[in-house]
Structures are given as structure tokens and as C-alpha cells.
Amino acid sequence: MNINFAERAHNHNWKLDPIVRSLLDTDFYKLLMLQFIWKNFPQVPVTSEIHNRTVKVRLAERISTSALKEQLDHVRGLRLRRSELVWLTGNTFYGTKQIFHPDFLAWLENDFHLSDYEISEEKTAGPNGDKTGQLVLRFSGLWTEVTMWEVYALAIVSEMKTRAALAELNELELDVLYARAKTRLWDKIELLRTVPGLRLSDFGTRRRHSFLWQEYCVQALSRALGPALSGTSNTALAYKHDLEAIGTNAHELPMALAAMASRGSDDDLRASQYKVLELWARSYDNELLITLPDTFGTTQFLEGAPDWVARWTGQRIDSKDPFVAGDEYIAWLIHRGQDPRTKRLIASDGLDVRTIVRLHEYFNGRIRFSAGWGTLLTNDFRDCHPRGPSAEQDTFGPISLVCKLTSADGIPCVKLSDNPNKATGPADLIERYRRVFGSPVLAEEPVLV
């Protein structure tokens, strides 16, 4: 915890300091999804792309393409260490021994590699083709080669934005910046310490300020909150600090299966959101049963879900108002003959401490609530700039950076989301998906992260 961030930033040669130091420096769910893909879809080609939803931050003007390439190439050269493989082999995840199959771990050690990539600068669709100032970072290859790029690439781009901003400050200013950020973090922790029965996890890898800052935040939470910190989604930090690795799966799976099912009938497309759950349950022997229902709309998902879905362990909320989504899930469980007090509800979208506390109080005693605290844990430097608000201009503020599948097996991918601002895919396909899934266009909500 005794890291002098200001001195390190002021004196360090960033070129010699890789952002991703280990293949474990990723969200745990990516490893679980990689094993699922390796087992069920080893030959499916996909494409994914980085997209910056905070368009006022022109990343192509802040990040050197050559430096970005060096960081990406460094990750492509990484291999899992023997000690890391032993930990993956023998550790108990969610109380389940040997969650990773020996054949998968052998493949991960000997045959896994990341796909190639393309870097360019986005241009407008108009006749002049003006540059927008946004990076285009695209990954194409077998799904097993592409899926892991998501978190590595997001963390790299996010930290390169950080490093560019740090380079503009002198050592005194850097001291002020980090002093303010540490004070803000401690104020948040002080509030959380007053809440009995609180459960939260670190979900902040992909849009973090830096790896070292994320590690500092996780260690601070662990020491101050004790068992209230359930763990971290960052597998490297879980390994290094003996914490629980947290995660299951993400929107990528239903998006890909829906794309492949879209070749068939509308019924095939609609059923794909449940087929992926069946396949997941078989792949993990009915463990890790947390649904993520908002890929094509939460309400339609619950209304059409088979009864066996209600017997799953719980639900993660992403793009819907968590108070509304939690009430909806509880009512659905009761209607399906389940006791909500035995289920888990995980909120994870753009949370900060006051919302976490309110959610805990609102759902306490009704369902087993926990919070996945992400970007506003590991990258909240808003208003910390030593030169004041006029110099801030989103220099250190978090941005909404995402990496989404754009195609699977040659078919474009779609995500509808409960928030139209998060929808992705070609307009004509979005229209078809809305018709098939019965997902109306809901009111748009601001997207911070």
C-alpha cells in the first residue's frame, strides 16, 4: 500500500512499464467464458470492437498509436506462469473444486493465443470523411482468440489515457491529484463502514485509472471493510492477495448465440437467450447460475423464461434502474413459487457509494443483495485536478469505454439493452430484434461508465 504514485508517475519511463503484466489481469468471468467457448464453440469466428461512448473525449488525439501497439503486442507475448496455473487448478471458486477442466488448462498453457488486431481512426460517414478523433480498435479471429481481448484492451486504453494526462503535471501537482483521490476513496469507505451486513465486490478492472491504483483501492477496501468485501473480479488481484475471484458471464454469450440463431426462424432467435443458459448450466455442472437478462430486454426475458430459470441462484442487473429491476425480479420469483430471500441480486452498473447504501437498505431482508463496484471505485478522479475545474475538461474523468461483439460466425451481433443508449448493432437488425423479442424502445438514460 506504500506506493508513491506521484513520484512513480513523475519519474517513470512509461514505455518500459507494461500495463497488463499477467494474463490473469482480467475479469474472472472472461476465463469462465473462455472455457465455455473452448468447449462448445472452438471453431466459431468473431469480430469485436472497442467503442468510446463518451464522444467528447477524443481518444485518438490523446493516445499514441505506436505506444498502443507496443502494449497490445506485449499482451500477445504473455504466457501463464506455472504458479498461476497451479492456483487455477487447485483453488476453490464459489466452493467448487476444479472449476477449470485439466484439458482446458493444458490448452491454456500450451495453445492459447490472442488474435491479431487493427488500429485506425474513426471517420464520419459524410462525403468528406472527416476524422472524429476516436480510435477504432478491432479484433478478428476464432472466438477463443478474440474473447480475452475485451478486458485487456479496455484496461490498456483506459490507462494510456491516464498516463497521457499524468505526463502534463509536475510532481507537486501529481501529489495533489493523488492526495485528493485518496481522500475521496477514504470518504467513501468511511460511509460504507457504517452499513451492517453490506456485501460488495470490486468490478473495476476494465476502466480503471491504472493497475496500481486498482490494487491500492482493493487493498484499502479489504483492510477497512474486512468480510464486507466479497472479493474482486480481477483474477490477478485475487491470486496475489488471497481474495475470492468474482464473476460468471456477460452479454457476449447471448449476443453471439442470437446472431447464430438469427439464420433460422424468429422462434429460434427468441429461444437463443434460454439456450445459452442451458448450455452454460451443462458446461458448469449446474454451478455459477447467475442470469444477466437485459441483453434483449429484462421484462421480456422474465416473462418468457422457462420455470427452470427461476431455480437459478440469482440475477445480475446491468442497464436497468436497479431499484426497478430488483423489484421486478422479486415479484417474478414469487410468481414462480420461489423464495426471494434465498436468491442473490447483484447490481453493477455505474454504482457509487450512496447508491450502494440505498440499494442495500432497500433490499435488505427481501433478497440477498450485493454490489459490484466498478469504475467509480477504481477511476474516480473527478474534480481532483490540481489546476481546478477549468483544467479538468474530462482529463481524469472516467469515460464510457466498451468492447462489444460486432459479428459471430459471419452474422452481425445485436444488443438491445434496457437502456437504448447502450444498444449496439445495425439499425435494421435492431428493428428485427425488437420485434422478435418484444422489447419496446424505453426511455434513454445517461451513461456515465
Contacts in CASP RR format, 6 or more apart in sequence:
PFRMAT RR
TARGET T0000
AUTHOR 0000-0000-0000
METHOD contacts of the structure
MODEL  1
MNINFAERAHNHNWKLDPIVRSLLDTDFYKLLMLQFIWKNFPQVPVTSEI
HNRTVKVRLAERISTSALKEQLDHVRGLRLRRSELVWLTGNTFYGTKQIF
HPDFLAWLENDFHLSDYEISEEKTAGPNGDKTGQLVLRFSGLWTEVTMWE
VYALAIVSEMKTRAALAELNELELDVLYARAKTRLWDKIELLRTVPGLRL
SDFGTRRRHSFLWQEYCVQALSRALGPALSGTSNTALAYKHDLEAIGTNA
HELPMALAAMASRGSDDDLRASQYKVLELWARSYDNELLITLPDTFGTTQ
FLEGAPDWVARWTGQRIDSKDPFVAGDEYIAWLIHRGQDPRTKRLIASDG
LDVRTIVRLHEYFNGRIRFSAGWGTLLTNDFRDCHPRGPSAEQDTFGPIS
LVCKLTSADGIPCVKLSDNPNKATGPADLIERYRRVFGSPVLAEEPVLV
1 216 0 8 1.000
1 219 0 8 1.000
1 220 0 8 1.000
1 223 0 8 1.000
3 212 0 8 1.000
3 216 0 8 1.000
5 174 0 8 1.000
5 178 0 8 1.000
5 212 0 8 1.000
5 213 0 8 1.000
5 216 0 8 1.000
6 171 0 8 1.000
6 174 0 8 1.000
6 175 0 8 1.000
6 177 0 8 1.000
6 178 0 8 1.000
7 171 0 8 1.000
7 174 0 8 1.000
8 212 0 8 1.000
9 163 0 8 1.000
9 166 0 8 1.000
9 169 0 8 1.000
9 174 0 8 1.000
10 169 0 8 1.000
10 170 0 8 1.000
10 171 0 8 1.000
10 174 0 8 1.000
14 67 0 8 1.000
14 163 0 8 1.000
14 167 0 8 1.000
15 67 0 8 1.000
15 70 0 8 1.000
18 71 0 8 1.000
18 74 0 8 1.000
18 75 0 8 1.000
19 71 0 8 1.000
19 155 0 8 1.000
19 156 0 8 1.000
19 159 0 8 1.000
19 160 0 8 1.000
19 210 0 8 1.000
19 211 0 8 1.000
20 71 0 8 1.000
20 74 0 8 1.000
20 75 0 8 1.000
20 78 0 8 1.000
20 152 0 8 1.000
20 155 0 8 1.000
20 156 0 8 1.000
20 211 0 8 1.000
21 211 0 8 1.000
21 236 0 8 1.000
22 78 0 8 1.000
22 80 0 8 1.000
22 81 0 8 1.000
22 84 0 8 1.000
22 236 0 8 1.000
23 75 0 8 1.000
23 78 0 8 1.000
23 79 0 8 1.000
23 80 0 8 1.000
23 84 0 8 1.000
23 148 0 8 1.000
24 80 0 8 1.000
24 84 0 8 1.000
24 235 0 8 1.000
24 236 0 8 1.000
24 239 0 8 1.000
25 152 0 8 1.000
25 155 0 8 1.000
25 205 0 8 1.000
25 211 0 8 1.000
25 234 0 8 1.000
25 235 0 8 1.000
25 236 0 8 1.000
26 148 0 8 1.000
26 151 0 8 1.000
26 152 0 8 1.000
26 205 0 8 1.000
26 234 0 8 1.000
26 235 0 8 1.000
26 236 0 8 1.000
27 151 0 8 1.000
27 203 0 8 1.000
27 205 0 8 1.000
27 206 0 8 1.000
27 233 0 8 1.000
27 234 0 8 1.000
27 235 0 8 1.000
27 247 0 8 1.000
28 93 0 8 1.000
28 233 0 8 1.000
28 234 0 8 1.000
28 235 0 8 1.000
28 238 0 8 1.000
28 245 0 8 1.000
28 246 0 8 1.000
28 247 0 8 1.000
29 233 0 8 1.000
29 247 0 8 1.000
29 248 0 8 1.000
29 249 0 8 1.000
29 250 0 8 1.000
30 147 0 8 1.000
30 148 0 8 1.000
30 150 0 8 1.000
30 151 0 8 1.000
31 88 0 8 1.000
31 100 0 8 1.000
31 235 0 8 1.000
32 99 0 8 1.000
32 247 0 8 1.000
32 248 0 8 1.000
32 249 0 8 1.000
32 284 0 8 1.000
32 288 0 8 1.000
33 147 0 8 1.000
33 249 0 8 1.000
33 250 0 8 1.000
33 252 0 8 1.000
33 253 0 8 1.000
34 108 0 8 1.000
34 112 0 8 1.000
34 144 0 8 1.000
34 147 0 8 1.000
34 148 0 8 1.000
35 100 0 8 1.000
35 101 0 8 1.000
35 104 0 8 1.000
35 283 0 8 1.000
36 249 0 8 1.000
36 253 0 8 1.000
36 279 0 8 1.000
36 280 0 8 1.000
36 283 0 8 1.000
36 284 0 8 1.000
37 44 0 8 1.000
37 143 0 8 1.000
37 144 0 8 1.000
37 147 0 8 1.000
38 104 0 8 1.000
38 107 0 8 1.000
38 144 0 8 1.000
39 101 0 8 1.000
39 104 0 8 1.000
39 283 0 8 1.000
40 279 0 8 1.000
40 283 0 8 1.000
41 143 0 8 1.000
41 256 0 8 1.000
42 142 0 8 1.000
42 143 0 8 1.000
42 144 0 8 1.000
43 142 0 8 1.000
44 142 0 8 1.000
44 143 0 8 1.000
44 256 0 8 1.000
44 260 0 8 1.000
44 408 0 8 1.000
44 409 0 8 1.000
45 140 0 8 1.000
45 141 0 8 1.000
45 142 0 8 1.000
45 143 0 8 1.000
45 408 0 8 1.000
45 409 0 8 1.000
45 410 0 8 1.000
46 140 0 8 1.000
46 141 0 8 1.000
46 142 0 8 1.000
46 143 0 8 1.000
46 146 0 8 1.000
46 147 0 8 1.000
46 256 0 8 1.000
46 405 0 8 1.000
46 407 0 8 1.000
46 408 0 8 1.000
46 409 0 8 1.000
47 138 0 8 1.000
47 139 0 8 1.000
47 140 0 8 1.000
47 141 0 8 1.000
47 146 0 8 1.000
47 405 0 8 1.000
47 406 0 8 1.000
47 407 0 8 1.000
48 138 0 8 1.000
48 139 0 8 1.000
48 146 0 8 1.000
48 147 0 8 1.000
48 149 0 8 1.000
48 150 0 8 1.000
48 403 0 8 1.000
48 404 0 8 1.000
48 405 0 8 1.000
48 406 0 8 1.000
49 136 0 8 1.000
49 137 0 8 1.000
49 138 0 8 1.000
49 139 0 8 1.000
49 403 0 8 1.000
49 404 0 8 1.000
49 406 0 8 1.000
50 135 0 8 1.000
50 136 0 8 1.000
50 137 0 8 1.000
50 138 0 8 1.000
50 153 0 8 1.000
50 154 0 8 1.000
50 157 0 8 1.000
50 401 0 8 1.000
50 402 0 8 1.000
50 403 0 8 1.000
51 401 0 8 1.000
51 402 0 8 1.000
51 403 0 8 1.000
51 404 0 8 1.000
51 424 0 8 1.000
52 59 0 8 1.000
52 134 0 8 1.000
52 135 0 8 1.000
52 399 0 8 1.000
52 400 0 8 1.000
52 401 0 8 1.000
53 399 0 8 1.000
53 400 0 8 1.000
53 401 0 8 1.000
53 402 0 8 1.000
53 421 0 8 1.000
53 447 0 8 1.000
54 394 0 8 1.000
54 399 0 8 1.000
54 400 0 8 1.000
54 401 0 8 1.000
55 132 0 8 1.000
55 134 0 8 1.000
56 394 0 8 1.000
57 161 0 8 1.000
57 394 0 8 1.000
57 399 0 8 1.000
58 132 0 8 1.000
58 133 0 8 1.000
58 134 0 8 1.000
59 133 0 8 1.000
59 134 0 8 1.000
59 135 0 8 1.000
59 157 0 8 1.000
59 161 0 8 1.000
60 121 0 8 1.000
60 122 0 8 1.000
60 131 0 8 1.000
60 132 0 8 1.000
60 133 0 8 1.000
60 134 0 8 1.000
60 135 0 8 1.000
61 133 0 8 1.000
62 160 0 8 1.000
62 161 0 8 1.000
62 164 0 8 1.000
62 165 0 8 1.000
63 135 0 8 1.000
63 157 0 8 1.000
63 160 0 8 1.000
63 161 0 8 1.000
63 164 0 8 1.000
64 160 0 8 1.000
65 119 0 8 1.000
67 160 0 8 1.000
68 119 0 8 1.000
68 135 0 8 1.000
68 137 0 8 1.000
68 156 0 8 1.000
68 157 0 8 1.000
68 160 0 8 1.000
69 119 0 8 1.000
71 156 0 8 1.000
71 160 0 8 1.000
72 117 0 8 1.000
72 152 0 8 1.000
72 153 0 8 1.000
72 156 0 8 1.000
75 114 0 8 1.000
75 152 0 8 1.000
75 156 0 8 1.000
76 113 0 8 1.000
76 114 0 8 1.000
79 109 0 8 1.000
80 88 0 8 1.000
80 108 0 8 1.000
80 109 0 8 1.000
84 239 0 8 1.000
85 105 0 8 1.000
85 108 0 8 1.000
85 109 0 8 1.000
87 239 0 8 1.000
88 100 0 8 1.000
88 105 0 8 1.000
89 98 0 8 1.000
89 100 0 8 1.000
89 102 0 8 1.000
89 105 0 8 1.000
90 97 0 8 1.000
90 98 0 8 1.000
91 245 0 8 1.000
93 99 0 8 1.000
93 244 0 8 1.000
93 245 0 8 1.000
94 287 0 8 1.000
94 288 0 8 1.000
96 287 0 8 1.000
96 288 0 8 1.000
99 284 0 8 1.000
99 287 0 8 1.000
99 288 0 8 1.000
100 108 0 8 1.000
112 144 0 8 1.000
113 145 0 8 1.000
114 139 0 8 1.000
114 145 0 8 1.000
114 146 0 8 1.000
114 148 0 8 1.000
114 149 0 8 1.000
114 152 0 8 1.000
115 139 0 8 1.000
115 140 0 8 1.000
115 141 0 8 1.000
115 142 0 8 1.000
115 145 0 8 1.000
115 146 0 8 1.000
115 149 0 8 1.000
116 139 0 8 1.000
116 140 0 8 1.000
116 141 0 8 1.000
117 137 0 8 1.000
117 138 0 8 1.000
117 139 0 8 1.000
117 149 0 8 1.000
117 153 0 8 1.000
118 136 0 8 1.000
118 137 0 8 1.000
118 138 0 8 1.000
118 139 0 8 1.000
118 140 0 8 1.000
119 135 0 8 1.000
119 136 0 8 1.000
119 137 0 8 1.000
120 135 0 8 1.000
120 136 0 8 1.000
121 131 0 8 1.000
121 132 0 8 1.000
121 133 0 8 1.000
121 134 0 8 1.000
121 135 0 8 1.000
121 136 0 8 1.000
122 131 0 8 1.000
122 132 0 8 1.000
122 133 0 8 1.000
122 134 0 8 1.000
122 135 0 8 1.000
122 136 0 8 1.000
123 129 0 8 1.000
123 130 0 8 1.000
123 131 0 8 1.000
123 132 0 8 1.000
124 130 0 8 1.000
124 131 0 8 1.000
124 132 0 8 1.000
135 157 0 8 1.000
137 153 0 8 1.000
137 157 0 8 1.000
138 406 0 8 1.000
139 146 0 8 1.000
139 149 0 8 1.000
139 153 0 8 1.000
140 146 0 8 1.000
143 256 0 8 1.000
143 408 0 8 1.000
147 252 0 8 1.000
149 403 0 8 1.000
150 206 0 8 1.000
150 252 0 8 1.000
150 403 0 8 1.000
151 205 0 8 1.000
151 206 0 8 1.000
151 403 0 8 1.000
153 403 0 8 1.000
154 206 0 8 1.000
154 207 0 8 1.000
154 401 0 8 1.000
154 402 0 8 1.000
154 403 0 8 1.000
155 205 0 8 1.000
155 206 0 8 1.000
155 207 0 8 1.000
155 208 0 8 1.000
155 211 0 8 1.000
157 401 0 8 1.000
158 206 0 8 1.000
158 207 0 8 1.000
158 208 0 8 1.000
158 209 0 8 1.000
158 379 0 8 1.000
158 399 0 8 1.000
158 401 0 8 1.000
159 208 0 8 1.000
159 209 0 8 1.000
159 210 0 8 1.000
159 211 0 8 1.000
161 399 0 8 1.000
162 209 0 8 1.000
162 210 0 8 1.000
162 396 0 8 1.000
163 210 0 8 1.000
165 395 0 8 1.000
165 396 0 8 1.000
166 174 0 8 1.000
168 395 0 8 1.000
169 177 0 8 1.000
169 386 0 8 1.000
172 386 0 8 1.000
173 386 0 8 1.000
173 387 0 8 1.000
174 386 0 8 1.000
176 386 0 8 1.000
177 381 0 8 1.000
177 384 0 8 1.000
177 385 0 8 1.000
177 386 0 8 1.000
177 396 0 8 1.000
180 381 0 8 1.000
180 383 0 8 1.000
180 384 0 8 1.000
180 386 0 8 1.000
181 209 0 8 1.000
181 213 0 8 1.000
181 380 0 8 1.000
181 381 0 8 1.000
181 384 0 8 1.000
184 380 0 8 1.000
184 384 0 8 1.000
185 217 0 8 1.000
185 220 0 8 1.000
185 377 0 8 1.000
185 380 0 8 1.000
186 220 0 8 1.000
188 352 0 8 1.000
188 353 0 8 1.000
188 377 0 8 1.000
189 220 0 8 1.000
189 221 0 8 1.000
189 224 0 8 1.000
189 225 0 8 1.000
191 353 0 8 1.000
191 354 0 8 1.000
191 357 0 8 1.000
192 198 0 8 1.000
192 200 0 8 1.000
192 224 0 8 1.000
192 225 0 8 1.000
192 228 0 8 1.000
192 353 0 8 1.000
192 356 0 8 1.000
192 357 0 8 1.000
193 224 0 8 1.000
193 225 0 8 1.000
195 228 0 8 1.000
195 357 0 8 1.000
195 360 0 8 1.000
195 361 0 8 1.000
197 228 0 8 1.000
197 360 0 8 1.000
197 364 0 8 1.000
198 225 0 8 1.000
198 228 0 8 1.000
198 356 0 8 1.000
198 357 0 8 1.000
198 360 0 8 1.000
199 228 0 8 1.000
199 230 0 8 1.000
199 368 0 8 1.000
199 369 0 8 1.000
199 370 0 8 1.000
199 371 0 8 1.000
200 221 0 8 1.000
200 225 0 8 1.000
200 228 0 8 1.000
200 229 0 8 1.000
200 230 0 8 1.000
200 356 0 8 1.000
200 370 0 8 1.000
200 371 0 8 1.000
200 372 0 8 1.000
200 373 0 8 1.000
201 229 0 8 1.000
201 230 0 8 1.000
201 231 0 8 1.000
201 232 0 8 1.000
201 233 0 8 1.000
201 244 0 8 1.000
201 246 0 8 1.000
201 370 0 8 1.000
201 371 0 8 1.000
201 372 0 8 1.000
201 373 0 8 1.000
202 214 0 8 1.000
202 217 0 8 1.000
202 218 0 8 1.000
202 221 0 8 1.000
202 229 0 8 1.000
202 231 0 8 1.000
202 232 0 8 1.000
202 233 0 8 1.000
202 234 0 8 1.000
202 237 0 8 1.000
202 246 0 8 1.000
202 372 0 8 1.000
202 373 0 8 1.000
202 374 0 8 1.000
202 377 0 8 1.000
202 378 0 8 1.000
203 233 0 8 1.000
203 246 0 8 1.000
203 348 0 8 1.000
203 372 0 8 1.000
203 373 0 8 1.000
203 374 0 8 1.000
203 377 0 8 1.000
204 214 0 8 1.000
204 233 0 8 1.000
204 234 0 8 1.000
204 373 0 8 1.000
204 374 0 8 1.000
204 375 0 8 1.000
204 377 0 8 1.000
204 378 0 8 1.000
204 379 0 8 1.000
205 214 0 8 1.000
205 233 0 8 1.000
205 234 0 8 1.000
205 378 0 8 1.000
206 375 0 8 1.000
206 401 0 8 1.000
207 374 0 8 1.000
207 375 0 8 1.000
207 378 0 8 1.000
207 379 0 8 1.000
207 398 0 8 1.000
207 399 0 8 1.000
207 401 0 8 1.000
207 449 0 8 1.000
208 214 0 8 1.000
208 375 0 8 1.000
208 378 0 8 1.000
208 379 0 8 1.000
209 378 0 8 1.000
209 379 0 8 1.000
209 381 0 8 1.000
209 396 0 8 1.000
213 378 0 8 1.000
213 379 0 8 1.000
214 234 0 8 1.000
214 237 0 8 1.000
214 378 0 8 1.000
215 237 0 8 1.000
215 240 0 8 1.000
217 377 0 8 1.000
217 378 0 8 1.000
218 229 0 8 1.000
218 232 0 8 1.000
218 234 0 8 1.000
218 237 0 8 1.000
218 241 0 8 1.000
218 243 0 8 1.000
219 241 0 8 1.000
221 229 0 8 1.000
221 377 0 8 1.000
222 229 0 8 1.000
222 241 0 8 1.000
222 243 0 8 1.000
229 243 0 8 1.000
230 244 0 8 1.000
230 246 0 8 1.000
230 370 0 8 1.000
231 238 0 8 1.000
231 243 0 8 1.000
231 244 0 8 1.000
231 245 0 8 1.000
231 246 0 8 1.000
232 238 0 8 1.000
232 241 0 8 1.000
232 243 0 8 1.000
232 244 0 8 1.000
232 245 0 8 1.000
232 246 0 8 1.000
233 245 0 8 1.000
233 246 0 8 1.000
233 247 0 8 1.000
233 372 0 8 1.000
235 245 0 8 1.000
237 243 0 8 1.000
238 244 0 8 1.000
238 245 0 8 1.000
238 246 0 8 1.000
239 245 0 8 1.000
246 372 0 8 1.000
247 288 0 8 1.000
247 290 0 8 1.000
248 288 0 8 1.000
248 290 0 8 1.000
248 292 0 8 1.000
248 316 0 8 1.000
249 280 0 8 1.000
249 288 0 8 1.000
249 290 0 8 1.000
249 292 0 8 1.000
250 292 0 8 1.000
251 292 0 8 1.000
251 294 0 8 1.000
251 295 0 8 1.000
251 318 0 8 1.000
251 404 0 8 1.000
251 415 0 8 1.000
252 404 0 8 1.000
252 405 0 8 1.000
253 276 0 8 1.000
253 280 0 8 1.000
254 272 0 8 1.000
254 273 0 8 1.000
254 276 0 8 1.000
254 292 0 8 1.000
254 295 0 8 1.000
254 296 0 8 1.000
255 295 0 8 1.000
255 404 0 8 1.000
255 405 0 8 1.000
255 408 0 8 1.000
255 413 0 8 1.000
255 414 0 8 1.000
255 415 0 8 1.000
256 405 0 8 1.000
256 408 0 8 1.000
256 409 0 8 1.000
256 413 0 8 1.000
257 272 0 8 1.000
257 273 0 8 1.000
257 275 0 8 1.000
257 276 0 8 1.000
257 279 0 8 1.000
257 408 0 8 1.000
258 269 0 8 1.000
258 272 0 8 1.000
258 273 0 8 1.000
258 295 0 8 1.000
258 296 0 8 1.000
258 413 0 8 1.000
258 414 0 8 1.000
258 433 0 8 1.000
259 405 0 8 1.000
259 407 0 8 1.000
259 408 0 8 1.000
259 409 0 8 1.000
259 410 0 8 1.000
259 411 0 8 1.000
259 412 0 8 1.000
259 413 0 8 1.000
259 414 0 8 1.000
260 272 0 8 1.000
260 408 0 8 1.000
260 409 0 8 1.000
260 411 0 8 1.000
261 268 0 8 1.000
261 269 0 8 1.000
261 271 0 8 1.000
261 272 0 8 1.000
261 275 0 8 1.000
262 268 0 8 1.000
262 269 0 8 1.000
262 411 0 8 1.000
262 429 0 8 1.000
262 432 0 8 1.000
263 411 0 8 1.000
266 435 0 8 1.000
266 436 0 8 1.000
269 433 0 8 1.000
269 436 0 8 1.000
269 437 0 8 1.000
270 436 0 8 1.000
270 437 0 8 1.000
273 293 0 8 1.000
273 295 0 8 1.000
273 296 0 8 1.000
273 301 0 8 1.000
273 437 0 8 1.000
274 305 0 8 1.000
274 306 0 8 1.000
274 309 0 8 1.000
277 291 0 8 1.000
277 309 0 8 1.000
277 312 0 8 1.000
280 288 0 8 1.000
280 289 0 8 1.000
281 289 0 8 1.000
289 312 0 8 1.000
289 313 0 8 1.000
289 314 0 8 1.000
290 312 0 8 1.000
290 313 0 8 1.000
290 314 0 8 1.000
290 315 0 8 1.000
290 316 0 8 1.000
290 344 0 8 1.000
290 346 0 8 1.000
291 301 0 8 1.000
291 309 0 8 1.000
291 312 0 8 1.000
291 314 0 8 1.000
291 315 0 8 1.000
291 316 0 8 1.000
292 315 0 8 1.000
292 316 0 8 1.000
292 318 0 8 1.000
293 301 0 8 1.000
293 302 0 8 1.000
293 305 0 8 1.000
293 315 0 8 1.000
294 301 0 8 1.000
294 317 0 8 1.000
294 318 0 8 1.000
294 319 0 8 1.000
294 320 0 8 1.000
294 325 0 8 1.000
294 417 0 8 1.000
294 418 0 8 1.000
295 301 0 8 1.000
295 415 0 8 1.000
295 416 0 8 1.000
295 417 0 8 1.000
296 414 0 8 1.000
296 415 0 8 1.000
296 416 0 8 1.000
296 433 0 8 1.000
296 437 0 8 1.000
296 439 0 8 1.000
297 416 0 8 1.000
297 417 0 8 1.000
297 418 0 8 1.000
297 437 0 8 1.000
297 439 0 8 1.000
298 320 0 8 1.000
298 325 0 8 1.000
298 328 0 8 1.000
298 418 0 8 1.000
299 328 0 8 1.000
299 439 0 8 1.000
300 437 0 8 1.000
300 438 0 8 1.000
300 439 0 8 1.000
302 328 0 8 1.000
302 329 0 8 1.000
302 332 0 8 1.000
307 336 0 8 1.000
310 332 0 8 1.000
310 333 0 8 1.000
310 336 0 8 1.000
310 337 0 8 1.000
310 338 0 8 1.000
311 338 0 8 1.000
313 343 0 8 1.000
313 344 0 8 1.000
314 329 0 8 1.000
314 343 0 8 1.000
314 344 0 8 1.000
314 345 0 8 1.000
314 346 0 8 1.000
315 325 0 8 1.000
315 326 0 8 1.000
315 329 0 8 1.000
315 343 0 8 1.000
315 344 0 8 1.000
315 345 0 8 1.000
315 346 0 8 1.000
316 346 0 8 1.000
316 347 0 8 1.000
316 348 0 8 1.000
317 325 0 8 1.000
317 326 0 8 1.000
317 329 0 8 1.000
317 345 0 8 1.000
317 346 0 8 1.000
317 347 0 8 1.000
317 348 0 8 1.000
317 349 0 8 1.000
318 348 0 8 1.000
318 349 0 8 1.000
318 417 0 8 1.000
318 418 0 8 1.000
319 349 0 8 1.000
319 417 0 8 1.000
319 418 0 8 1.000
319 419 0 8 1.000
319 422 0 8 1.000
319 445 0 8 1.000
320 328 0 8 1.000
320 418 0 8 1.000
320 419 0 8 1.000
321 445 0 8 1.000
322 347 0 8 1.000
322 349 0 8 1.000
322 351 0 8 1.000
322 355 0 8 1.000
322 359 0 8 1.000
323 359 0 8 1.000
323 362 0 8 1.000
325 418 0 8 1.000
326 345 0 8 1.000
326 363 0 8 1.000
326 367 0 8 1.000
329 340 0 8 1.000
329 343 0 8 1.000
329 345 0 8 1.000
329 367 0 8 1.000
330 340 0 8 1.000
330 345 0 8 1.000
330 366 0 8 1.000
330 367 0 8 1.000
333 339 0 8 1.000
333 340 0 8 1.000
333 343 0 8 1.000
334 340 0 8 1.000
340 366 0 8 1.000
340 367 0 8 1.000
341 365 0 8 1.000
341 366 0 8 1.000
341 367 0 8 1.000
341 368 0 8 1.000
342 368 0 8 1.000
343 367 0 8 1.000
343 368 0 8 1.000
344 367 0 8 1.000
344 368 0 8 1.000
344 369 0 8 1.000
344 370 0 8 1.000
345 363 0 8 1.000
345 367 0 8 1.000
345 368 0 8 1.000
345 369 0 8 1.000
345 370 0 8 1.000
346 369 0 8 1.000
346 370 0 8 1.000
346 371 0 8 1.000
346 372 0 8 1.000
347 356 0 8 1.000
347 359 0 8 1.000
347 369 0 8 1.000
347 370 0 8 1.000
347 371 0 8 1.000
347 372 0 8 1.000
348 371 0 8 1.000
348 372 0 8 1.000
348 374 0 8 1.000
350 374 0 8 1.000
350 375 0 8 1.000
350 376 0 8 1.000
350 448 0 8 1.000
350 449 0 8 1.000
351 359 0 8 1.000
351 371 0 8 1.000
351 372 0 8 1.000
351 373 0 8 1.000
351 374 0 8 1.000
351 376 0 8 1.000
352 373 0 8 1.000
352 376 0 8 1.000
352 380 0 8 1.000
356 371 0 8 1.000
356 373 0 8 1.000
359 369 0 8 1.000
359 371 0 8 1.000
360 369 0 8 1.000
360 371 0 8 1.000
363 369 0 8 1.000
374 449 0 8 1.000
375 398 0 8 1.000
375 448 0 8 1.000
375 449 0 8 1.000
376 398 0 8 1.000
376 448 0 8 1.000
376 449 0 8 1.000
379 397 0 8 1.000
379 398 0 8 1.000
380 397 0 8 1.000
380 398 0 8 1.000
381 396 0 8 1.000
381 397 0 8 1.000
381 398 0 8 1.000
382 392 0 8 1.000
382 396 0 8 1.000
382 397 0 8 1.000
382 398 0 8 1.000
383 389 0 8 1.000
383 392 0 8 1.000
384 396 0 8 1.000
385 391 0 8 1.000
385 392 0 8 1.000
385 395 0 8 1.000
385 396 0 8 1.000
398 448 0 8 1.000
398 449 0 8 1.000
399 449 0 8 1.000
400 447 0 8 1.000
400 448 0 8 1.000
400 449 0 8 1.000
404 413 0 8 1.000
404 415 0 8 1.000
404 424 0 8 1.000
405 413 0 8 1.000
406 412 0 8 1.000
406 413 0 8 1.000
406 424 0 8 1.000
406 425 0 8 1.000
407 413 0 8 1.000
412 425 0 8 1.000
412 426 0 8 1.000
412 429 0 8 1.000
413 424 0 8 1.000
413 425 0 8 1.000
414 423 0 8 1.000
414 424 0 8 1.000
414 425 0 8 1.000
414 426 0 8 1.000
414 429 0 8 1.000
414 430 0 8 1.000
414 433 0 8 1.000
415 422 0 8 1.000
415 423 0 8 1.000
415 424 0 8 1.000
415 425 0 8 1.000
416 423 0 8 1.000
416 430 0 8 1.000
416 433 0 8 1.000
416 434 0 8 1.000
416 437 0 8 1.000
416 439 0 8 1.000
417 423 0 8 1.000
418 442 0 8 1.000
419 442 0 8 1.000
419 444 0 8 1.000
419 445 0 8 1.000
419 447 0 8 1.000
420 441 0 8 1.000
420 442 0 8 1.000
420 444 0 8 1.000
421 444 0 8 1.000
421 445 0 8 1.000
421 446 0 8 1.000
421 447 0 8 1.000
422 447 0 8 1.000
423 430 0 8 1.000
433 439 0 8 1.000
434 440 0 8 1.000
434 441 0 8 1.000
END
